[in-house]
Amino acid sequence: MRIVLVGPPGAGKGTQATRLAEKLRVPHISTGDLFRANISRQTELGKLAKSYMDAGNLVPDEVTIAMAKDRMEQPDAENGFLLDGFPRNVSQAQALDELLTTENITLDAVLDLEAPEDEVVKRIAGRRVCRNESAHVFHVTYKKPARDGVCDECGGELYQRDDDSEDTVRKRLEVYHTQTEPIIDYYKAQGLVVTIEAMGPVDEVTERAMGALKREDADR
């Protein structure tokens, strides 16, 4: 299957992407991994992306698209893939359509993970990370340490990362609503969107998604 996974920050997209890709036996292709791999291998695309990042600028769509194209052409993606973090906006979605059309490939579904905004903020802003190298993660509500501010695993200090603050999370959500959310309507017009309730235990969300994909596949 060829799937695009979308959802706001804090909806559990990364976790579900890994689990779904494993169950579907397709590669999980994330924008972050693409950037890291290309920069680490010092490919031409990686060098180009790094030049923008070092200057504090966003990596242009055409660079991201070229990286995604290169990854989707690898042998392990021949029978499918799960895209996570790409496309990030409508112009990238249009470029992906053009790319897939050229290769005579079609998307099977766009999974839209939905979670209430207040819950998303609660999930992210409540995270606390160990300062030690292990970087164990706890949560003030869902995974409390035995002692406030102390890592259960190594005794290190727990702290809130700057990008986990409520103000930062709400700004990230604004960016999502403005830039990424419009691709849901774009793909709805193609009849590809499958909405999944992202609240609840991780296993339950995975089963909901797999069930929805099986129904979608059966309807084709």
Disulfide bonds with the S-S distance in Angstrom:
none
